[in-house]
Amino acid sequence: MRLMDPLPAAERHEVTAGDGVPLRLTRYQGGTKGPVLLVHGAGVWSGMFKLPTISENFVQYLVRHGYDTWLLDWRASTQLPLRQFSLDEAAEHDMPAAVRKLREVTKADSVQAVVHCAGSVTFFMSLAAGYLPDVRGVVASQVALHHRVPRSTLLKSRMRLPDILDVAVNYMSPDEGTQNPRLQAAFGKMVDLVYRECGSTVCHRLSFLYGRLYRHARLNTQTHERLHEQFGRCNMQTFRHLAQMARAGHAVRYDYGKEENLRRYGSAKPPDYLDPKHLKLPITFVVGDHNQTYLPTSSELTYEWLREANGAALYERKVLEGYGHLDTFMGSTASRDTYPVILQALEARA
Ligand SMILES: [Zn+2]
């Protein structure tokens, strides 16, 4: 393991979302390429891009290649106060505010983005709704607007598990420090019986909540031992919205129930986000062929749908062999295996 290259000093920028929610941007100015916005998933924070436990993390890698790198902590971040929200709210208010702030500080005409999991879903909802005209290229990790989940996840979604748990708790978390220690201990005992691949209850709770997030062989020991530093609370409304999309098979607005849907949307069922007209920009889909959180067919469906609608030239899809979901960024050798694939897409429109 070689020593990490030091990062340039972090610049913090406070951002206020369109509806007043405080967000955070952290900038590592590695050069003049980009600027590139990194958007994390749900139940994590921007730390997923700058793990201290691997020889070169994604931020170090981008900085080494001369990128002005911006990490967004949007309202799903475990480093921000917990709140209940639908991904519609984040799509409408967080992503546009982040892009605006980034452009304001850098004076750039447009930005690139690397977006992952629920962050990618939300970013694509924002793009599809026409909120992000200043984005000139996107790398979408694992999933975008179409959702195909493993059978066990679909079963939990169909059982309305988030709705049932919502009665008892207002968030789910893999770690020990929760509002209901007895329930969390019972949750730990249950998942330890189901998942046997390692001795970590935190890891087992993650597998239950999100499907298997990484291939163990891809994580080094330190990363696996320090999972609790990367993962935290995910609010129940977001779980419910993700489950609704898993059941629908694609991105839809939050389902409030017939009466409230009629009031808000003018239709009994929530509208979807499948409008390709604002998605006429270069998009690279990257996906681990062993992904057990969102099946690889998820991004294939969005990719094929966009090619059909807007022509093949703008879109590409790269399969990361031997990778799962989050190991795309957290894997011990990701800087050799997966980062170069993402870099290639960024360089094409640097
Ligand atoms: Zn494990």
Residues whose N, C-alpha, C, O or C-beta is under 5 A from the ligand:
A	BS01	ZN	C198 S200 C203
